[in-house]
Amino acid sequence: MPKIIPTKQEQVLFEALISNNIPVYRQKWDGHKHIDIAIPKYKLNIEVDGPLHSKRLKTACSDLRRTYYSYAKGYVTLRIPNILIDRKLEETIKYILKIIQSRKILN
């Protein structure tokens, strides 16, 4: 399987989560697909989406199907558009940390 090169936004978000002491994995295989950023401890997957994810029907359907397979395994999938990472990184991290906190309570 070829090595998957992360996008700039994926790398920035990954590093920001690491700097907040979140146990993250990049391009983790879940048996069905590669997850951009996975946080298995809290059953949380993060997909960093470029603009084509909302503009192409086939891509949007594939994303929905992938989200379903993760959900069926007990995982929540966050879809974070590139623009949030580019322009609102601190706010994005703040809300991801709040989501992780709520997942801690559930686990």
C-alpha positions in Angstrom: 0.0 0.0 0.0 1.5 3.4 -0.9 2.4 5.8 1.8 -0.2 8.5 2.3 1.1 12.0 2.5 -0.9 14.3 4.8 -2.2 17.6 3.7 -0.8 20.8 5.2 -4.0 21.2 7.2 -3.9 17.6 8.5 -0.3 18.1 9.6 -1.1 21.4 11.4 -4.1 19.9 13.2 -2.2 16.8 14.1 0.7 18.8 15.6 -1.8 21.1 17.5 -3.5 18.1 19.0 -0.1 16.6 20.0 0.9 19.9 21.7 -2.3 19.6 23.7 -1.2 16.1 24.9 -3.9 14.2 22.9 -2.9 10.7 22.0 -3.4 10.9 18.2 -2.5 8.7 15.2 -2.2 9.8 11.6 -3.5 7.8 8.7 -4.7 4.9 11.0 -6.2 2.0 9.1 -9.5 0.9 10.7 -10.0 -2.2 8.6 -12.2 -0.3 6.1 -10.3 3.0 5.4 -7.5 5.2 6.5 -8.5 7.8 9.1 -6.8 11.2 8.7 -6.4 11.6 12.5 -7.6 8.9 14.9 -8.0 9.1 18.7 -8.8 5.5 19.5 -8.7 6.1 23.3 -11.9 8.3 22.9 -13.3 6.5 19.9 -13.0 9.7 17.8 -12.0 10.0 14.2 -11.2 13.3 12.5 -11.3 13.7 8.8 -9.8 16.9 7.4 -11.7 17.8 4.3 -10.8 19.9 1.3 -13.4 21.7 -0.8 -14.2 18.8 -3.0 -15.8 16.8 -0.1 -18.8 19.1 -0.3 -18.9 19.7 -4.1 -18.7 16.2 -5.5 -21.7 13.9 -4.9 -19.7 10.7 -5.2 -17.2 12.0 -2.6 -19.9 13.2 -0.2 -21.6 9.7 -0.5 -18.4 8.0 0.2 -17.7 10.2 3.2 -21.2 9.4 4.6 -20.6 5.6 4.1 -17.3 5.8 5.8 -18.8 7.8 8.7 -21.4 5.0 9.0 -18.8 2.2 9.2 -17.0 4.1 12.0 -20.2 4.8 13.8 -21.1 1.1 13.7 -17.9 0.4 15.6 -18.7 3.0 18.2 -16.6 5.9 16.8 -17.7 9.4 16.2 -16.3 11.1 13.1 -15.6 14.8 13.0 -15.3 16.3 9.5 -13.2 19.5 9.8 -13.0 21.6 6.6 -9.5 23.0 5.7 -10.8 26.6 6.1 -11.3 26.1 9.9 -7.7 24.9 10.3 -6.4 27.7 8.1 -8.4 30.5 9.7 -9.7 29.4 13.1 -7.2 26.8 14.4 -7.4 27.9 18.1 -11.2 27.7 18.1 -11.2 24.4 16.2 -8.8 22.9 18.8 -10.9 24.3 21.6 -14.0 22.5 20.4 -12.2 19.3 19.6 -10.9 19.3 23.2 -14.5 19.9 24.5 -15.6 16.9 22.4 -12.8 14.8 23.7 -13.8 15.8 27.3 -17.3 14.7 26.7 -16.0 11.4 25.2 -13.9 10.9 28.4 -17.1 11.0 30.4 -18.8 8.4 28.2 -15.8 6.0 28.2 
